[in-house]
Amino acid sequence: MNMSISSLIHESFLQKSFIKSPLNYTGGKYKLLNQIIPFFPKNIDTFVDLFSGGCNVAINCNANKIIANDINTQTIELYKYFKSKTFFKIINEIDSLIQKYNLSQTSLHGYEKYNTDSSIGLASYNKEAYLKLREDYNNNPTPIKFYTLIVFAFNNQIRFNKDGKFNLPVNKRDFTSNMRKNLELFVDRIKNLDIEFTSKDFRDVYVPDNSFVYIDPPYLTATASYNENGGWNEELEKALLNYLDNLNERGINFALSNVFESKGIKNQLLIDWCYKRGYKINYLN
């Protein structure tokens, strides 16, 4: 159950279509955009996405300027890379890596070339090459290696161990035509936005006075890749709530997505904070 909090009354609006992030980020909000976006004001000067993750919300927001922040430096560097290169250049670099490591390309050759079919998948064929790419990335990380690794990683997800090493196993699929199209649309979108990508602790993000802030933090009651190895705790939850109180004191409006309860575990800190301040709560499906 997702909760959205807004500290102002505004007119709702819907966008007919949304751009999907090329990253399958845990907790991504793409499927909820048609429920989230209407809670935002129609006219936004600076939109700040404090925990941008897969960037689904930031790139689909109408604002004069967008600040997309996330503490995961690898994803932020990847977005900067996408913004700085042409799509043609990006695709050429991805395809060059695929060829270099002899990974599968079913969009060109089908499954027959790899002696398998879509139901069995490509994990057996790609495993050795993928592990080599993963090793090379962990030893010498670059944005294009990072994205190519994600393409061939389990469920196209992102996960690092406590030592900062990418550690997901190989996927059953490869770089499909749909993934290429999603990437093209995403790259085109960020090139046409006044968007700044930053990788900071949320407490260090500068929020201009005339801003609207969206906050989708790690959930205290849920366990996910971003919450492994002590990634989010009560101390940070309290710091975030204090941060939001400071925004409110400055007259800066914001919306928060979070959960009150997960698998029988309640976030009492958040519950008490919301009701004490009388914030409007909207439950999303």
Residue frames relative to the residue before (quaternion, step in Angstrom):
aa qw qx qy qz dx dy dz
M 1.0000 0.0000 0.0000 0.0000 0.00 0.00 0.00
N 0.1874 -0.7931 0.5734 0.0842 3.56 -0.76 1.02
M 0.1927 -0.7726 0.5977 0.0933 3.53 -1.09 0.73
S 0.0984 -0.7814 0.6141 0.0509 3.54 -0.93 0.89
I 0.1222 -0.8017 0.5842 0.0323 3.59 -0.79 1.03
S 0.0021 0.7883 -0.6152 0.0064 3.58 -0.90 0.87
S 0.3041 -0.7826 0.5202 0.1563 3.56 -0.91 0.89
L 0.7271 0.3433 -0.2595 0.5349 3.58 1.12 0.46
I 0.4053 -0.6597 0.5664 0.2822 3.55 -1.33 0.31
H 0.0960 0.8058 -0.5742 0.1084 3.55 -0.83 0.93
E 0.5716 -0.5630 0.4606 0.3797 3.54 -1.31 0.14
S 0.3646 -0.7240 0.5417 0.2224 3.55 -1.01 0.82
F 0.0059 0.7761 -0.6305 -0.0120 3.51 -1.24 0.53
L 0.2538 -0.7633 0.5771 0.1410 3.54 -1.21 0.52
Q 0.2920 -0.7035 0.6112 0.2152 3.54 -1.10 0.67
K 0.5182 -0.6743 0.4323 0.2998 3.54 -0.98 0.84
S 0.8069 0.0280 0.0048 0.5901 3.58 1.05 -0.66
F 0.2217 -0.7738 0.5841 0.1043 3.53 -1.22 0.59
I 0.4308 -0.6597 0.5531 0.2708 3.52 -1.25 0.56
K 0.2885 -0.7727 0.5450 0.1507 3.58 -0.89 0.94
S 0.5104 -0.6458 0.4787 0.3054 3.54 -0.99 0.87
P 0.4495 -0.6762 0.5045 0.2937 3.61 -1.08 0.63
L 0.6510 0.4873 -0.3115 0.4916 3.59 1.31 -0.06
N 0.3145 -0.7302 0.5773 0.1861 3.56 -0.94 0.93
Y 0.0002 0.8584 -0.5097 0.0574 3.52 0.46 1.31
T 0.5188 -0.6349 0.4730 0.3225 3.58 -0.94 0.90
G 0.8192 0.1867 -0.1623 0.5175 3.58 -0.77 1.04
G 0.3159 0.7735 -0.4958 0.2370 3.58 1.24 0.26
K 0.3552 -0.7849 0.4848 0.1508 3.57 -0.99 0.87
Y 0.2764 0.7976 -0.5091 0.1681 3.62 1.16 0.28
K 0.7144 0.4661 -0.2643 0.4500 3.60 0.83 -0.97
L 0.7091 0.4326 -0.2567 0.4941 3.59 1.24 -0.31
L 0.3756 0.7692 -0.4644 0.2271 3.58 1.26 0.00
N 0.6701 0.5035 -0.3181 0.4429 3.58 0.95 -0.79
Q 0.6644 0.4446 -0.3100 0.5146 3.60 1.28 -0.18
I 0.6854 0.4987 -0.2799 0.4507 3.59 1.09 -0.70
I 0.6689 0.5522 -0.3132 0.3867 3.58 0.76 -1.08
P 0.6489 0.5346 -0.3544 0.4093 3.66 0.87 -0.72
F 0.6217 0.5391 -0.3526 0.4455 3.61 1.18 -0.32
F 0.5871 0.5691 -0.3723 0.4391 3.59 1.26 -0.18
P 0.5503 -0.5913 0.4559 0.3737 3.61 -1.14 0.49
K 0.5837 -0.6073 0.4108 0.3490 3.57 -1.14 0.58
N 0.7864 0.2344 -0.1161 0.5597 3.57 0.97 -0.83
I 0.0318 0.8019 -0.5907 0.0838 3.55 -0.45 1.27
D 0.3537 -0.7169 0.5590 0.2201 3.55 -0.87 0.96
T 0.7950 -0.0299 0.0504 0.6038 3.60 0.54 -1.19
F 0.1565 -0.7715 0.6127 0.0700 3.56 -0.77 1.07
V 0.1120 -0.7945 0.5961 0.0295 3.57 -0.75 1.08
D 0.1192 -0.7584 0.6393 0.0442 3.57 -0.72 1.14
L 0.2767 -0.8465 0.4349 0.1332 3.53 0.00 1.38
F 0.7604 0.1425 -0.0789 0.6287 3.57 1.18 -0.69
S 0.0864 -0.8912 0.4407 0.0639 3.56 0.65 1.15
G 0.1772 -0.8249 0.5244 0.1149 3.62 1.09 -0.54
G 0.8375 -0.0852 0.1046 0.5295 3.55 -0.66 -1.14
C 0.4475 -0.7426 0.4036 0.2922 3.59 1.34 0.00
N 0.3136 0.7787 -0.4970 0.2198 3.61 1.19 0.32
V 0.6934 0.4661 -0.2888 0.4674 3.59 0.92 -0.86
A 0.6659 0.5380 -0.3153 0.4095 3.58 0.80 -1.00
I 0.7376 0.4378 -0.2593 0.4439 3.59 0.77 -0.96
N 0.7035 0.4374 -0.2652 0.4934 3.58 1.25 -0.28
C 0.5394 0.6121 -0.3998 0.4178 3.55 1.28 0.23
N 0.3306 -0.7188 0.5754 0.2070 3.57 -1.04 0.79
A 0.2759 0.7393 -0.5666 0.2371 3.56 -0.47 1.23
N 0.5899 -0.5738 0.4251 0.3769 3.57 -1.20 0.45
K 0.7836 0.0115 0.0164 0.6210 3.57 1.09 -0.79
I 0.1527 -0.7849 0.5968 0.0676 3.57 -1.09 0.75
I 0.1124 -0.7456 0.6530 0.0710 3.53 -1.07 0.86
A 0.0730 -0.7934 0.6044 -0.0016 3.58 -0.57 1.20
N 0.0135 -0.8264 0.5605 -0.0518 3.55 -0.45 1.23
D 0.1408 0.7593 -0.6328 0.0570 3.54 -1.16 0.65
I 0.5012 -0.6765 0.4494 0.2986 3.58 -0.98 0.80
N 0.5767 0.5636 -0.3792 0.4538 3.58 1.26 -0.32
T 0.2939 -0.8068 0.4890 0.1534 3.56 -0.15 1.30
Q 0.6021 0.5857 -0.3666 0.4001 3.60 1.07 -0.66
T 0.6887 0.4612 -0.2941 0.4760 3.59 0.90 -0.85
I 0.6416 0.5208 -0.3329 0.4543 3.59 0.98 -0.76
E 0.6482 0.4985 -0.3177 0.4801 3.59 0.98 -0.79
L 0.6158 0.5385 -0.3407 0.4633 3.57 1.11 -0.66
Y 0.6538 0.4987 -0.3175 0.4722 3.62 0.93 -0.83
K 0.6323 0.5211 -0.3286 0.4697 3.58 1.01 -0.77
Y 0.6300 0.5264 -0.3209 0.4722 3.56 1.04 -0.81
F 0.6490 0.5171 -0.3161 0.4599 3.60 0.90 -0.92
K 0.6867 0.4923 -0.2903 0.4492 3.58 0.93 -0.87
S 0.7121 0.4837 -0.2559 0.4399 3.58 1.07 -0.72
K 0.7350 0.3969 -0.2134 0.5066 3.61 1.22 -0.43
T 0.5075 -0.5956 0.5097 0.3575 3.55 -1.23 0.39
F 0.6095 -0.5524 0.4075 0.3966 3.56 -1.16 0.48
F 0.6059 0.5630 -0.3475 0.4418 3.58 1.04 -0.76
K 0.6618 0.5011 -0.2954 0.4729 3.57 0.96 -0.91
I 0.6508 0.5270 -0.3139 0.4474 3.59 0.94 -0.91
I 0.6819 0.4880 -0.2894 0.4617 3.57 0.84 -0.99
N 0.6367 0.5290 -0.3316 0.4526 3.57 0.97 -0.80
E 0.6690 0.4947 -0.3020 0.4653 3.58 0.97 -0.82
I 0.6275 0.5191 -0.3318 0.4762 3.60 1.05 -0.74
D 0.6857 0.4839 -0.2859 0.4625 3.58 0.83 -1.00
S 0.6232 0.5387 -0.3419 0.4523 3.58 1.06 -0.69
L 0.6541 0.4965 -0.3085 0.4801 3.59 1.02 -0.77
I 0.6206 0.5412 -0.3357 0.4574 3.58 1.01 -0.82
Q 0.6813 0.4726 -0.2791 0.4843 3.56 0.96 -0.89
K 0.6323 0.5545 -0.3328 0.4267 3.58 0.95 -0.85
Y 0.7653 0.3493 -0.1848 0.5080 3.57 0.93 -0.89
N 0.3978 -0.7450 0.4479 0.2935 3.56 1.35 0.06
L 0.2596 0.7473 -0.5506 0.2665 3.55 0.87 1.03
S 0.6242 -0.5825 0.3750 0.3611 3.56 -1.19 0.50
Q 0.1053 -0.7596 0.6393 0.0562 3.53 -1.31 0.55
T 0.0690 -0.8493 0.5229 0.0213 3.56 0.42 1.21
S 0.5627 0.5906 -0.4035 0.4145 3.61 1.14 -0.41
L 0.7081 0.4039 -0.2473 0.5238 3.60 1.22 -0.46
H 0.8332 0.2668 -0.0765 0.4784 3.57 0.84 -1.02
G 0.4392 -0.6773 0.4784 0.3457 3.59 1.21 -0.23
Y 0.6541 -0.5249 0.3788 0.3913 3.57 -1.32 -0.04
E 0.5479 0.6577 -0.3961 0.3320 3.59 1.13 -0.58
K 0.6131 0.5776 -0.3439 0.4150 3.58 1.01 -0.82
Y 0.7530 0.3762 -0.1876 0.5063 3.58 1.14 -0.67
N 0.4615 -0.7300 0.4069 0.2977 3.56 1.32 0.43
T 0.6296 0.4703 -0.3600 0.5028 3.56 0.92 0.97
D 0.2755 -0.7283 0.5841 0.2291 3.57 -1.27 -0.20
S 0.7284 -0.4624 0.2788 0.4217 3.58 -1.29 0.21
S 0.6364 0.5361 -0.3427 0.4360 3.60 1.06 -0.62
I 0.6861 0.4459 -0.2726 0.5061 3.60 1.04 -0.76
G 0.3086 -0.7874 0.4780 0.2375 3.55 1.00 -0.84
L 0.5774 -0.6435 0.4332 0.2547 3.52 -1.39 0.05
A 0.3431 0.7827 -0.4751 0.2097 3.59 1.26 0.08
S 0.6736 0.5000 -0.3097 0.4477 3.60 0.86 -0.91
Y 0.6649 0.5044 -0.3060 0.4580 3.57 0.94 -0.87
N 0.7833 0.3943 -0.1873 0.4426 3.59 0.81 -1.02
K 0.4537 0.7473 -0.4344 0.2169 3.59 1.17 -0.46
E 0.7113 0.4633 -0.2799 0.4484 3.60 0.67 -1.05
A 0.6707 0.4904 -0.2950 0.4719 3.58 0.94 -0.90
Y 0.6342 0.5364 -0.3209 0.4551 3.56 1.03 -0.83
L 0.6643 0.5054 -0.3075 0.4569 3.59 0.88 -0.91
K 0.6248 0.5222 -0.3317 0.4763 3.57 1.11 -0.68
L 0.6421 0.5046 -0.3138 0.4843 3.59 0.99 -0.85
R 0.6508 0.5224 -0.3142 0.4525 3.59 0.93 -0.87
E 0.6479 0.5135 -0.3077 0.4711 3.56 0.99 -0.87
D 0.6742 0.4936 -0.2947 0.4636 3.57 0.90 -0.92
Y 0.6316 0.5218 -0.3318 0.4677 3.58 1.03 -0.76
N 0.6802 0.4971 -0.2963 0.4499 3.60 0.84 -0.95
N 0.6860 0.4638 -0.2768 0.4875 3.58 1.14 -0.62
N 0.8006 0.0417 0.0133 0.5976 3.57 1.11 -0.71
P 0.0783 -0.8611 0.5011 0.0360 3.61 0.43 1.20
T 0.0345 0.7464 -0.6642 0.0207 3.53 -1.15 0.81
P 0.6393 -0.5478 0.3601 0.4019 3.63 -1.10 0.51
I 0.6946 0.4775 -0.3046 0.4434 3.61 0.86 -0.84
K 0.6022 0.5162 -0.3537 0.4957 3.60 1.11 -0.58
F 0.6253 0.5549 -0.3291 0.4391 3.56 1.00 -0.86
Y 0.6978 0.4544 -0.2921 0.4705 3.60 0.79 -0.96
T 0.6519 0.5093 -0.3257 0.4577 3.61 0.90 -0.85
L 0.6166 0.5372 -0.3327 0.4695 3.57 1.07 -0.72
I 0.6389 0.5226 -0.3189 0.4658 3.58 0.97 -0.85
V 0.6112 0.5738 -0.3407 0.4256 3.57 0.98 -0.87
F 0.7874 0.3170 -0.1469 0.5079 3.56 0.94 -0.93
A 0.5179 0.6367 -0.4134 0.3943 3.60 1.29 0.15
F 0.6983 -0.4815 0.3408 0.4054 3.55 -1.23 0.52
N 0.8541 -0.0634 -0.0247 0.5157 3.55 -0.70 1.21
N 0.5080 -0.6727 0.3999 0.3598 3.59 1.25 0.48
Q 0.4154 0.7258 -0.4543 0.3070 3.57 1.09 0.66
I 0.3880 -0.6981 0.5590 0.2230 3.54 -1.38 0.13
R 0.2057 0.7725 -0.5843 0.1401 3.58 -0.81 0.96
F 0.0977 -0.7793 0.6183 0.0302 3.53 -0.96 0.96
N 0.4282 -0.6850 0.5160 0.2848 3.58 -1.08 0.65
K 0.7437 -0.4260 0.2707 0.4383 3.59 -1.27 0.06
D 0.6636 0.4805 -0.2976 0.4901 3.57 1.26 -0.35
G 0.5623 -0.6380 0.3681 0.3758 3.56 1.30 0.13
K 0.5144 0.6383 -0.4132 0.3966 3.56 1.25 0.37
F 0.4659 -0.6467 0.5267 0.2954 3.56 -1.00 0.87
N 0.0085 -0.8695 0.4909 -0.0547 3.60 -0.61 1.08
L 0.3946 0.7143 -0.4982 0.2930 3.61 1.11 0.45
P 0.4752 -0.6542 0.4995 0.3109 3.61 -1.15 0.58
V 0.6981 -0.4818 0.3406 0.4055 3.55 -1.34 0.10
N 0.4520 -0.6835 0.5202 0.2407 3.54 -1.27 0.59
K 0.5352 -0.6026 0.4814 0.3445 3.57 -1.33 0.17
R 0.7367 0.3869 -0.2002 0.5172 3.59 1.23 -0.47
D 0.2976 -0.7345 0.5718 0.2123 3.55 -1.33 0.10
F 0.7703 -0.3535 0.2573 0.4642 3.58 -1.24 -0.45
T 0.1355 -0.8425 0.5199 0.0398 3.56 0.12 1.32
S 0.6567 -0.5033 0.3835 0.4104 3.55 -1.30 0.28
N 0.6203 0.5380 -0.3451 0.4546 3.60 1.08 -0.66
M 0.6419 0.5117 -0.3246 0.4699 3.59 1.01 -0.78
R 0.6317 0.5289 -0.3274 0.4626 3.56 1.01 -0.79
K 0.6685 0.5013 -0.2972 0.4620 3.56 0.94 -0.89
N 0.6371 0.5209 -0.3273 0.4644 3.60 0.96 -0.85
L 0.6516 0.5155 -0.3096 0.4624 3.55 0.98 -0.86
E 0.6450 0.5259 -0.3207 0.4523 3.58 0.93 -0.87
L 0.6778 0.4891 -0.2940 0.4635 3.59 0.88 -0.92
F 0.6386 0.5281 -0.3140 0.4634 3.57 1.04 -0.82
V 0.6654 0.4996 -0.2999 0.4666 3.59 0.87 -0.96
D 0.6493 0.5146 -0.3142 0.4636 3.57 0.95 -0.87
R 0.6492 0.5336 -0.3136 0.4422 3.57 0.99 -0.87
I 0.7226 0.4402 -0.2826 0.4520 3.62 0.70 -0.98
K 0.6103 0.5437 -0.3570 0.4522 3.59 1.16 -0.47
N 0.7214 0.4110 -0.2355 0.5052 3.57 1.20 -0.47
L 0.6173 0.5031 -0.3522 0.4917 3.56 1.27 0.31
D 0.3769 -0.6322 0.6080 0.2976 3.53 -1.28 0.43
I 0.2185 0.7996 -0.5129 0.2230 3.55 0.25 1.31
E 0.1643 -0.7706 0.6129 0.0605 3.53 -1.00 0.96
F 0.2006 -0.7811 0.5829 0.0990 3.58 -0.84 0.99
T 0.0152 0.7993 -0.5990 0.0459 3.57 -0.79 1.05
S 0.1844 -0.7607 0.6123 0.1119 3.54 -1.21 0.57
K 0.2678 0.7633 -0.5262 0.2623 3.54 0.06 1.37
D 0.5813 -0.4722 0.5092 0.4241 3.50 -1.36 0.18
F 0.5676 -0.6371 0.3816 0.3554 3.60 -0.84 0.94
R 0.6284 0.5607 -0.3359 0.4217 3.60 1.09 -0.65
D 0.7015 0.4609 -0.2561 0.4794 3.57 1.23 -0.40
V 0.5012 0.6559 -0.4267 0.3695 3.59 1.27 0.04
Y 0.3331 -0.7423 0.5490 0.1914 3.56 -0.77 1.05
V 0.1133 -0.7864 0.6065 0.0296 3.56 -0.82 1.06
P 0.3618 -0.7361 0.5278 0.2208 3.62 -0.50 1.13
D 0.6683 -0.5386 0.3379 0.3861 3.58 -1.16 0.60
N 0.7683 0.3346 -0.1816 0.5145 3.57 0.84 -0.96
S 0.3722 0.7404 -0.4636 0.3137 3.55 0.65 1.18
F 0.1899 -0.6948 0.6648 0.1979 3.48 -1.44 0.16
V 0.1788 -0.8199 0.5418 0.0477 3.57 -0.73 1.09
Y 0.1425 -0.7584 0.6302 0.0855 3.56 -0.99 0.91
I 0.0935 -0.8085 0.5809 -0.0032 3.55 -0.86 1.03
D 0.0857 0.7617 -0.6353 0.0941 3.57 -0.68 1.16
P 0.0220 -0.8627 0.5051 -0.0142 3.58 0.44 1.23
P 0.6427 -0.4209 0.4118 0.4902 3.58 -1.26 -0.10
Y 0.3965 -0.7342 0.5019 0.2278 3.57 -0.98 0.82
L 0.4944 -0.7027 0.4355 0.2687 3.54 -0.74 1.11
T 0.7422 0.4235 -0.2207 0.4701 3.59 1.04 -0.78
A 0.6914 0.4562 -0.2723 0.4897 3.60 1.26 -0.09
T 0.2848 -0.7355 0.5888 0.1769 3.53 -1.19 0.62
A 0.1552 0.7617 -0.6123 0.1445 3.56 -0.74 1.10
S 0.7487 -0.4014 0.2589 0.4596 3.57 -1.27 0.08
Y 0.6736 0.4902 -0.3040 0.4621 3.59 1.06 -0.74
N 0.7040 0.4585 -0.2488 0.4819 3.58 1.25 -0.36
E 0.4760 0.6562 -0.4458 0.3796 3.55 1.29 0.08
N 0.8229 0.2467 -0.1725 0.4818 3.55 -1.25 0.37
G 0.6633 -0.5456 0.3044 0.4120 3.57 1.04 0.80
G 0.2461 0.8290 -0.4758 0.1606 3.56 1.11 0.61
W 0.7911 0.0588 -0.0338 0.6079 3.60 1.15 -0.52
N 0.0363 0.8129 -0.5759 0.0789 3.57 -0.87 0.95
E 0.7488 -0.4050 0.2726 0.4483 3.57 -1.31 0.00
E 0.6110 0.5615 -0.3509 0.4339 3.57 1.04 -0.71
L 0.6847 0.4598 -0.2773 0.4928 3.57 0.96 -0.88
E 0.6014 0.5513 -0.3570 0.4549 3.59 1.07 -0.69
K 0.6626 0.4926 -0.3028 0.4761 3.59 0.92 -0.87
A 0.6381 0.5285 -0.3224 0.4578 3.57 1.01 -0.83
L 0.6449 0.5167 -0.3189 0.4642 3.58 1.01 -0.79
L 0.6604 0.5001 -0.3126 0.4648 3.60 0.90 -0.88
N 0.6251 0.5121 -0.3309 0.4873 3.59 1.07 -0.68
Y 0.6142 0.5494 -0.3301 0.4604 3.56 1.06 -0.80
L 0.6758 0.4832 -0.2905 0.4749 3.59 0.94 -0.88
D 0.6029 0.5377 -0.3548 0.4706 3.59 1.07 -0.66
N 0.6510 0.5127 -0.3129 0.4641 3.58 1.00 -0.79
L 0.6099 0.5319 -0.3490 0.4725 3.58 1.07 -0.72
N 0.6596 0.5182 -0.3005 0.4540 3.54 0.93 -0.94
E 0.6462 0.5196 -0.3131 0.4630 3.59 1.00 -0.83
R 0.6781 0.4664 -0.2799 0.4943 3.59 1.15 -0.61
G 0.4945 -0.6714 0.4210 0.3570 3.59 1.27 -0.12
I 0.4690 0.6636 -0.4417 0.3803 3.57 1.23 0.50
N 0.3366 -0.7644 0.5222 0.1722 3.55 -0.70 1.11
F 0.0243 -0.8068 0.5894 -0.0320 3.55 -1.11 0.68
A 0.1886 -0.7299 0.6382 0.1560 3.52 -1.38 0.25
L 0.1600 -0.7955 0.5826 0.0471 3.55 -0.98 0.93
S 0.1461 -0.7462 0.6420 0.0979 3.56 -1.02 0.88
N 0.2186 0.7702 -0.5706 0.1831 3.56 -0.81 0.99
V 0.3724 -0.6942 0.5533 0.2706 3.57 -1.29 -0.11
F 0.4102 -0.6955 0.5380 0.2421 3.54 -1.11 0.77
E 0.8161 0.0178 0.0570 0.5749 3.55 0.98 -0.89
S 0.0187 0.7831 -0.6209 0.0298 3.56 -1.05 0.82
K 0.8494 -0.0618 -0.0075 0.5241 3.57 -0.76 1.13
G 0.7464 -0.4316 0.2046 0.4634 3.52 0.96 0.97
I 0.6221 0.5162 -0.3434 0.4781 3.59 1.29 -0.04
K 0.2192 -0.8001 0.5496 0.0987 3.57 -0.67 1.12
N 0.3232 -0.6872 0.6124 0.2195 3.52 -1.23 0.64
Q 0.1554 -0.8453 0.5064 0.0694 3.55 0.29 1.29
L 0.5598 0.5974 -0.3813 0.4294 3.57 1.14 -0.61
L 0.7065 0.4624 -0.2494 0.4742 3.54 0.84 -1.06
I 0.6322 0.5419 -0.3313 0.4437 3.58 0.94 -0.89
D 0.6936 0.4747 -0.2791 0.4644 3.58 0.80 -1.02
W 0.6366 0.5432 -0.3209 0.4435 3.57 1.01 -0.87
C 0.6739 0.5084 -0.2944 0.4479 3.59 0.88 -0.96
Y 0.7305 0.4401 -0.2555 0.4554 3.56 0.76 -1.03
K 0.6096 0.5566 -0.3531 0.4403 3.60 1.07 -0.67
R 0.7472 0.3855 -0.2071 0.5002 3.58 1.04 -0.79
G 0.4389 -0.7445 0.4220 0.2738 3.57 1.27 -0.03
Y 0.2867 0.7824 -0.5106 0.2120 3.58 1.09 0.59
K 0.5154 -0.6319 0.4898 0.3085 3.53 -1.14 0.70
I 0.1395 -0.8023 0.5787 0.0448 3.57 -0.81 1.02
N 0.0630 -0.7865 0.6144 -0.0035 3.56 -0.89 1.03
Y 0.2521 -0.7845 0.5518 0.1287 3.57 -0.72 1.06
L 0.1823 -0.7967 0.5729 0.0623 3.54 -0.81 1.08
N 0.3862 -0.7211 0.5318 0.2189 3.55 -1.12 0.72
